[in-house]
Amino acid sequence: MRPDRRVETQQTRTLRAATRSLRLHLDTLPIDVSVDVSGDRFLAGLAFMFARQRYDCAESMIGAGFGGTVLGSMARSLLVDGLRWLWIGEQPHRRRALLGDLLEERNRICIALEKADASCPILTRWLMPLPAVADLTGQSMSWVDAPPMPSEEQLLDDLFAPTTPGQPAAPTATDLPAQLRIARQLLDMIGVRGAAMILAHAGHGNHLGMLSSLTDDGVAGHDLRADHEALFMQVAAAGVVTTLLGAVAATPESWPPDVEQEPYLQRAVELAAEVAAAAVLIHGLTTTRAVRAQSSRSQSRARPRQPVLLRPQALLAADDLLPDVNSAAEVASAAEAYYRVARTMAISPWEHGPPILHSLLTYGGGHSGLQTVISTYDQPGSVVISVFAARMLLEEAARLIWRYSDPTIVEDRAKQYFDEYRARQRKTINTLVSAGVPKAAAESIFSRPSNVILTPEGIASGRTPLPPISLMLRQMGAPFPEPGWLEVAYSMLSQVTHSTALGHLHTVRFNNGIWQGNALSAEMQALALDVACLGSAHLISLSAAVLADLSEESQSYRQALLQSSARVHNAARLVHGLD
């Protein structure tokens, strides 16, 4: 029995056996990181290592009793990775886009600092956390013209779009490895766009994402519904295996000579297919009719990229680099102390009558996300989980602060807030149905347990969408000397959660001549701990006050949490360099 001690159905046991079998198989492949290669070859070498680690982390979170929605966030990043590496693997010369992605994300952070009017004296550490290897600084200027990686929507368009007149012909089926063709089928699952939207809800830690933790027998905010677990792990399995196949196709020279390639890859594909078969029986998002391919590029949902001026800081020289001498040890000590404070007040949600669902989810989700961070930030192999959880806490805390910031319009903002997610739920259901999923199955993924009572309410005509997250983060940062620092922090954490080339560089360390994979840079670790404590302080204390009917104890508890999180920030800012 897993730590959450919830009873497993036979279908769930079958799924979990399949996900574990795939994990064990993938873990047998040795990976050797070489620095005497080109930049795109180096980044390609990190791709499967990081994807495999995220799959391992997601699988390890099943039934943990906390952090259920974090699993969905990691699955979403694996879906995007799979789409990227299918795109690269089918035409390996596209590998150069990895360097374009690195340059684009470095430039994005520079722009974020400008727009937020924030400073970061150790910006170079964020842009290049490794020594000057594989020409990744950009000093040679040899890859400054590398094209950027397509966006998620563009990759989805590419997955479905047929070859049209005037386009270069795509490779025929006989030109591709058989496993790569099957990987396309694994990703081309029924309703993949709708599935991506469901995963995005979890990835952003929003209200719809937290609803995935509502079960008949679990703890709100902590556990994960069986249908969501099935969908998340199906997508994660397809993503990690496609990343493996695409990376092998793009860098065949990297394959370890002591492993037989064809049997290994074939077994990986078979195991991913077993995960998919077991998952579909649980979540039910399938259909018997074929999905029509997109007829032309004119129907693309992706927005064209606008030209952006390249900032000079985005290109580095070897002499610009700062040594890897930072340590997050003091930040960790302060975060552990904060965690002890967070656990000092026990709330009985039903003491003052039936609790408000959103407050219950926020309270449970805040504690669950914080526990996820504290339980993983220093554990070998699982440190990356803390970044996913931290960004979710930060984002939802910004939304909650915006919602309660003006007492005179609390009800109006509540209506605006929930209408946003009613609209997103309706859009997701419609997207699934348009892909051929029966409406009953599409609606079922958003159903509520029998012990949850909902008051039906329509979406306001001409509703106002929620403000951009950047504005909410700026409001959340108002008490700080540099209010925009949280916008930059969000962008930096997103490098890992979006699995960018720059994010990959923050997941390896180089100490005393030895490479250490699946280890966070000190700056990223300090930032994750900092925003996790700050975000959870607001989520937990505000929801606790509502659930405790604004008791004096809850007010004192809020002050204690905010003061303790401030001590974490005072230690962390010396490491990550923001504010």
C-alpha positions in Angstrom: 0.0 0.0 0.0 1.3 3.5 -0.9 1.9 6.2 1.8 -1.6 7.7 1.3 -3.1 4.4 2.4 -5.9 4.7 -0.1 -7.4 1.5 -1.4 -6.3 0.7 -5.0 -8.7 -0.7 -7.5 -7.5 -3.5 -9.9 -7.3 -1.0 -12.7 -5.2 1.4 -10.7 -2.9 -1.5 -9.7 -2.5 -2.5 -13.3 -1.6 1.1 -14.3 0.9 1.6 -11.5 2.6 -1.7 -12.4 2.9 -0.5 -16.0 4.3 2.9 -15.0 6.8 1.3 -12.6 7.9 -1.2 -15.3 8.6 1.6 -17.7 10.6 3.5 -15.1 12.7 0.5 -14.2 13.5 -0.1 -17.9 14.4 3.5 -18.7 16.7 3.6 -15.6 18.9 0.9 -17.0 20.3 3.0 -19.8 23.6 4.6 -18.9 24.1 8.2 -19.9 27.5 9.8 -20.3 27.8 13.6 -20.5 30.6 14.8 -22.8 31.8 18.4 -22.9 34.1 18.1 -25.9 31.2 18.4 -28.4 29.2 21.2 -30.0 26.6 23.1 -28.0 23.6 21.5 -29.6 25.1 18.1 -29.1 25.7 18.8 -25.4 22.1 20.0 -24.9 20.8 17.0 -26.7 22.7 14.8 -24.3 21.0 16.4 -21.4 17.5 16.1 -22.8 16.7 12.4 -22.1 18.6 12.5 -18.8 16.3 15.3 -17.5 13.2 13.8 -19.1 13.8 10.4 -17.5 14.4 12.1 -14.1 11.1 14.0 -14.3 9.3 10.8 -15.2 10.9 9.0 -12.3 9.9 11.9 -10.0 6.3 11.8 -11.3 6.1 8.1 -10.8 7.5 8.4 -7.3 4.8 10.9 -6.3 2.0 8.5 -7.0 0.2 7.8 -3.8 2.6 9.9 -1.7 -0.2 11.6 0.1 0.9 15.1 -0.9 1.7 17.0 -4.1 -0.8 15.2 -6.4 -1.1 18.1 -8.7 2.6 18.5 -9.0 2.6 15.2 -10.9 0.4 16.9 -13.5 2.8 19.7 -13.9 5.7 17.4 -14.5 3.6 15.4 -17.0 2.9 18.5 -18.9 6.6 19.4 -19.3 7.2 15.8 -20.5 4.4 16.2 -23.1 6.1 19.3 -24.5 9.5 17.6 -24.4 8.0 14.7 -26.4 6.6 17.1 -29.0 9.9 18.9 -29.3 11.9 15.7 -29.7 9.5 14.2 -32.2 9.9 17.4 -34.2 13.7 17.2 -34.0 14.0 13.4 -34.4 12.1 13.4 -37.7 14.6 15.9 -39.1 17.8 15.8 -37.0 19.2 19.0 -38.5 16.6 20.8 -36.4 18.8 20.0 -33.4 20.3 23.5 -33.8 17.1 25.0 -32.5 18.2 23.9 -29.1 20.8 26.7 -29.2 18.2 29.2 -30.5 16.1 28.2 -27.5 19.0 28.8 -25.1 19.6 32.3 -26.6 15.9 33.1 -26.6 15.4 32.2 -23.0 18.5 34.1 -21.9 17.1 37.1 -23.7 13.7 36.6 -22.1 15.2 36.8 -18.6 17.1 40.0 -19.5 13.8 41.5 -20.8 12.0 40.4 -17.7 14.4 42.3 -15.5 14.0 45.4 -17.7 10.2 45.3 -17.6 10.0 44.6 -13.9 12.6 47.3 -13.2 14.5 44.8 -11.1 18.1 44.1 -10.6 20.2 40.9 -10.3 23.9 41.4 -9.6 24.6 37.7 -10.4 22.6 37.6 -13.6 25.5 35.8 -15.3 25.0 32.9 -12.9 21.4 32.6 -14.1 22.3 32.8 -17.8 25.3 30.3 -17.6 25.4 28.3 -14.4 28.1 25.9 -15.8 31.7 26.5 -16.8 32.5 27.6 -20.3 31.9 24.3 -22.0 30.7 23.3 -25.5 30.6 27.0 -26.6 27.4 27.5 -24.6 28.4 31.0 -23.7 27.8 32.1 -27.3 31.2 33.8 -27.3 32.1 32.4 -30.7 28.9 34.0 -32.2 28.6 30.8 -34.3 25.1 30.1 -33.3 23.6 33.6 -32.8 21.4 33.0 -35.8 20.1 29.6 -34.7 16.3 29.4 -35.1 14.2 29.3 -31.9 12.3 26.2 -30.9 8.6 26.1 -32.0 6.0 26.9 -29.3 3.8 24.3 -27.8 0.9 25.2 -30.1 3.1 25.1 -33.1 4.4 21.7 -32.2 0.8 20.5 -31.7 0.0 21.9 -35.2 2.9 20.0 -36.6 1.7 16.8 -35.0 -1.6 17.0 -36.8 -0.9 18.9 -40.0 -0.4 17.0 -43.2 2.1 18.0 -45.8 0.6 20.7 -48.1 1.7 21.9 -51.5 4.6 24.3 -51.3 5.9 22.8 -48.1 9.1 20.7 -48.0 8.0 17.0 -48.0 8.1 15.4 -44.6 10.0 12.2 -44.3 8.0 9.2 -45.4 7.2 6.4 -43.0 10.0 4.2 -44.4 12.5 7.0 -43.7 11.8 7.0 -40.0 12.8 4.4 -37.4 9.8 2.2 -36.7 9.8 3.2 -33.0 9.7 6.9 -33.8 6.6 6.3 -36.0 5.0 4.5 -33.0 6.0 7.4 -30.7 4.0 9.7 -32.9 1.0 7.5 -32.4 1.5 7.6 -28.7 1.6 11.4 -28.7 -1.3 11.6 -31.2 -3.7 10.4 -28.5 -7.3 11.2 -28.7 -8.0 14.7 -27.5 -4.3 15.6 -26.9 -5.1 19.3 -27.1 -7.7 18.9 -24.4 -5.3 16.7 -22.4 -2.7 19.5 -22.7 -5.2 21.9 -21.3 -6.0 19.7 -18.3 -2.3 19.3 -17.6 -1.9 23.0 -17.8 -4.5 23.5 -15.1 -2.4 21.4 -12.8 0.8 22.9 -14.0 -0.3 26.4 -13.0 -1.7 25.3 -9.7 -5.0 27.0 -10.3 -8.5 26.2 -9.1 -9.2 23.6 -11.8 -5.8 22.0 -11.2 -6.6 21.8 -7.5 -9.9 20.1 -8.2 -8.0 17.1 -9.5 -7.1 16.5 -5.8 -10.8 16.0 -4.8 -11.5 12.4 -4.1 -14.0 10.4 -2.2 -11.4 8.9 0.1 -8.4 11.3 0.0 -7.4 14.7 1.4 -8.4 17.8 -0.5 -5.3 19.5 -2.0 -3.0 16.6 -1.3 -4.1 13.5 -3.2 -4.9 12.8 -6.8 -8.0 11.4 -8.5 -7.6 8.1 -10.3 -8.7 9.5 -13.7 -6.2 12.4 -13.4 -3.4 10.1 -12.3 -4.1 7.9 -15.3 -4.1 10.8 -17.8 -1.0 12.4 -16.3 1.0 9.2 -16.4 -0.1 8.2 -19.9 1.1 11.6 -21.1 4.3 11.4 -19.1 5.1 7.9 -20.4 4.5 9.0 -24.0 6.6 12.1 -23.5 9.6 10.5 -22.0 9.8 7.7 -24.5 9.4 10.1 -27.4 12.1 12.2 -26.0 14.3 9.2 -25.8 13.6 8.2 -29.4 14.0 11.7 -30.8 17.3 12.2 -28.9 18.6 8.9 -30.3 17.6 9.8 -33.8 19.2 13.3 -33.5 22.4 12.1 -31.8 23.0 8.4 -32.8 26.6 8.7 -31.9 25.7 9.1 -28.2 24.2 5.6 -27.8 26.2 3.5 -25.3 28.0 0.7 -27.2 27.3 -2.0 -24.6 23.5 -1.7 -24.9 21.6 -3.2 -27.8 19.7 -0.3 -29.3 16.8 -1.9 -31.1 15.6 -4.2 -28.4 15.9 -1.5 -25.8 13.9 1.1 -27.7 11.3 -1.5 -28.8 10.8 -2.5 -25.2 10.4 1.2 -24.1 7.8 1.7 -26.8 5.9 -1.4 -25.7 5.9 -0.4 -22.1 4.6 3.1 -22.9 1.8 1.5 -24.9 1.0 -0.7 -21.9 0.7 2.4 -19.7 -1.6 4.0 -22.3 -3.8 1.0 -22.5 -4.2 0.8 -18.8 -4.7 4.5 -18.4 -7.5 4.7 -21.0 -9.6 2.2 -19.1 -9.6 4.6 -16.1 -9.9 8.1 -17.6 -12.1 7.0 -20.5 -10.9 9.8 -22.9 -11.1 7.8 -26.1 -13.3 7.4 -29.2 -14.0 4.9 -31.9 -14.0 7.3 -34.7 -10.9 8.7 -36.4 -9.8 12.3 -35.7 -9.6 14.4 -38.8 -6.2 15.9 -39.4 -5.9 19.6 -39.6 -6.4 20.6 -43.2 -4.1 23.5 -43.6 -1.6 25.7 -41.7 -4.0 28.6 -42.0 -6.0 26.9 -39.2 -3.0 27.0 -36.8 -3.8 28.1 -33.3 -0.3 29.3 -32.6 0.4 33.0 -32.5 3.3 34.1 -34.8 6.3 35.2 -32.8 7.2 38.9 -32.9 10.8 39.9 -33.5 12.6 40.8 -30.2 15.7 42.9 -29.8 18.6 40.8 -28.6 20.0 42.2 -25.3 23.8 42.2 -25.2 23.8 40.4 -21.8 22.3 37.4 -23.5 25.7 36.7 -25.2 28.5 35.9 -22.7 32.2 35.5 -22.8 34.2 33.0 -20.8 35.7 35.8 -18.7 32.1 37.0 -17.7 31.3 33.8 -15.9 31.0 33.6 -12.1 32.3 30.6 -10.2 29.8 28.1 -8.7 30.5 29.0 -5.1 27.1 29.8 -3.8 25.4 27.7 -1.1 21.7 27.4 -0.2 22.4 25.9 3.2 21.3 28.9 5.2 18.2 29.3 3.1 17.4 25.6 3.7 17.7 26.1 7.5 15.4 29.1 7.4 12.9 27.2 5.2 12.9 24.2 7.6 12.2 26.6 10.4 9.4 28.2 8.4 7.9 24.7 7.8 7.8 24.1 11.5 5.9 27.3 12.0 3.4 26.4 9.3 2.5 23.2 11.2 1.8 25.0 14.5 -1.9 25.7 13.9 -4.4 22.9 13.3 -7.6 23.9 11.5 -10.9 22.0 11.8 -12.6 23.1 8.5 -16.1 22.0 9.7 -15.9 23.7 13.0 -17.9 26.7 11.7 -20.2 24.9 9.4 -19.6 23.4 5.9 -16.4 24.9 4.6 -16.1 26.8 1.4 -14.6 24.5 -1.2 -12.1 27.0 -2.6 -10.8 27.8 0.9 -10.5 24.1 1.7 -8.6 23.5 -1.5 -6.3 26.5 -1.0 -5.5 25.5 2.6 -4.9 21.9 1.7 -3.0 22.8 -1.5 -0.8 25.3 0.3 0.3 22.7 2.9 0.6 20.0 0.2 2.8 22.2 -2.0 5.0 23.2 0.9 5.4 19.7 2.1 6.4 18.7 -1.5 9.1 21.3 -1.5 10.5 20.6 1.9 10.4 16.8 1.3 12.3 17.0 -2.0 14.6 20.0 -2.2 17.6 18.1 -0.7 16.9 14.6 -1.8 19.3 13.2 -4.5 17.4 12.7 -7.8 14.2 14.4 -6.7 15.3 18.0 -6.2 13.6 19.1 -9.4 10.2 18.4 -7.9 10.6 21.4 -5.6 10.9 23.8 -8.5 7.6 22.6 -10.0 5.8 22.9 -6.6 7.3 26.3 -5.8 6.2 27.9 -9.0 2.6 26.6 -8.5 2.6 28.0 -5.0 3.8 31.4 -6.2 1.3 31.7 -9.0 -1.8 30.8 -7.0 -0.7 33.0 -4.1 -0.5 35.9 -6.5 -4.1 35.2 -7.7 -5.4 34.9 -4.1 -3.8 38.2 -3.1 -5.3 39.9 -6.1 -8.7 38.4 -5.2 -8.7 39.7 -1.6 -6.7 42.9 -2.0 -9.7 45.2 -2.2 -12.3 44.5 0.5 -14.9 46.6 -1.3 -15.0 44.4 -4.4 -14.3 40.9 -2.9 -17.6 39.5 -4.3 -17.1 40.9 -7.7 -13.6 39.5 -7.9 -14.8 36.1 -6.6 -17.3 36.1 -9.5 -14.6 37.1 -12.0 -12.2 34.4 -10.6 -14.6 31.5 -10.7 -16.1 32.6 -14.1 -12.6 32.3 -15.5 -12.3 28.7 -14.5 -15.9 27.9 -15.5 -15.0 29.2 -18.9 -11.8 27.2 -19.1 -13.6 24.1 -18.0 -16.2 24.6 -20.8 -13.4 25.3 -23.3 -11.5 22.1 -22.4 -14.7 20.0 -22.6 -15.5 21.4 -26.0 -11.9 20.7 -27.2 -12.1 17.1 -26.1 -15.6 16.7 -27.7 -14.4 18.2 -31.0 -11.6 15.6 -31.0 -14.2 12.8 -30.8 -14.3 12.1 -27.1 -17.9 11.4 -25.9 -19.3 14.4 -24.1 -20.1 12.3 -21.0 -16.4 11.2 -20.8 -15.2 14.8 -21.3 -17.5 16.1 -18.5 -16.6 13.2 -16.2 -13.0 14.3 -16.0 -14.3 17.4 -14.2 -16.9 15.7 -12.1 -16.9 16.1 -8.3 -17.0 13.5 -5.5 -20.4 12.7 -4.0 -19.4 14.6 -0.8 -19.0 17.9 -2.6 -22.1 20.1 -3.0 -21.9 22.6 -5.9 -24.2 25.5 -6.4 -24.8 25.8 -10.2 -23.9 29.3 -11.4 -23.6 30.6 -15.0 -20.8 32.5 -16.5 -21.5 36.3 -16.7 -22.2 37.7 -20.1 -19.3 39.7 -21.3 -17.1 38.5 -18.4 -13.8 40.2 -17.7 -10.8 37.7 -17.9 -8.4 37.6 -15.0 -5.5 40.0 -15.2 -2.2 38.7 -16.5 -0.1 36.8 -14.0 2.6 39.4 -14.3 0.4 42.1 -12.9 -0.7 39.9 -10.0 2.9 39.1 -9.2 3.8 42.8 -9.3 1.0 43.4 -6.8 2.2 40.6 -4.6 5.7 42.1 -4.7 4.6 45.6 -3.7 5.9 45.4 -0.1 9.5 44.6 -1.3 12.1 47.2 -2.3 11.9 45.9 -5.9 8.3 45.0 -6.4 9.0 43.4 -9.8 11.4 40.7 -8.5 8.6 38.1 -8.3 8.0 38.5 -12.1 11.6 37.7 -12.7 11.6 34.8 -10.2 8.6 33.3 -12.0 10.4 33.5 -15.3 13.5 31.9 -13.8 11.6 29.0 -12.3 9.8 28.5 -15.6 13.0 27.6 -17.2 12.9 24.3 -15.3 9.2 23.7 -15.4 9.1 24.4 -19.2 12.1 22.2 -19.7 14.0 24.8 -21.7 17.7 24.5 -22.7 18.6 27.1 -20.0 16.6 25.1 -17.5 18.5 22.0 -18.3 21.8 23.8 -17.5 20.4 24.5 -14.0 19.9 20.8 -13.4 23.5 19.7 -13.6 26.5 20.7 -11.4 30.2 20.6 -12.1 32.2 20.2 -8.8 35.9 19.5 -8.6 36.0 18.3 -12.2 33.1 15.9 -11.6 29.7 16.2 -13.4 26.6 15.7 -11.2 23.3 15.2 -13.0 19.9 15.9 -11.6 21.2 18.4 -9.1 19.9 22.0 -9.0 22.2 25.1 -9.1 22.4 26.8 -5.7 20.6 29.8 -7.1 17.7 27.8 -8.4 17.4 25.9 -5.2 17.4 29.1 -3.1 14.8 30.7 -5.3 12.5 27.7 -5.1 12.7 27.6 -1.3 12.2 31.4 -1.1 9.0 31.6 -3.3 7.6 28.4 -1.9 7.7 29.8 1.6 6.4 33.2 0.5 3.6 31.7 -1.6 2.5 29.1 0.9 2.5 31.7 3.7 -0.2 33.7 1.9 -2.2 30.6 0.7 -2.2 28.9 4.0 -2.8 31.9 6.3 -5.5 33.6 4.2 -7.5 30.3 3.8 -6.9 29.5 7.4 -8.4 32.8 8.4 -11.5 32.1 6.3 -11.9 28.5 7.6 -11.4 29.7 11.2 -13.9 32.5 10.8 -11.2 35.2 11.2 -10.3 34.1 14.7 -7.6 35.9 16.7 -5.5 32.8 16.5 -5.6 32.7 12.7 -4.6 36.4 12.6 -1.5 35.7 14.8 -0.8 32.6 12.7 -0.7 34.7 9.6 1.7 37.2 11.1 4.0 34.4 12.3 4.0 32.8 8.8 4.8 36.1 7.0 7.6 36.9 9.4 9.1 33.5 9.1 8.9 33.6 5.3 10.6 37.0 5.4 13.6 35.4 7.2 13.8 32.9 4.4 13.8 35.7 1.9 16.5 37.6 3.7 18.8 34.5 3.5 17.8 33.6 -0.1 18.3 37.0 -1.7 22.0 36.7 -0.9 22.1 33.5 -3.0 19.7 34.1 -5.9 20.4 37.8 -6.2 16.8 39.1 -6.6 15.3 42.0 -4.6 
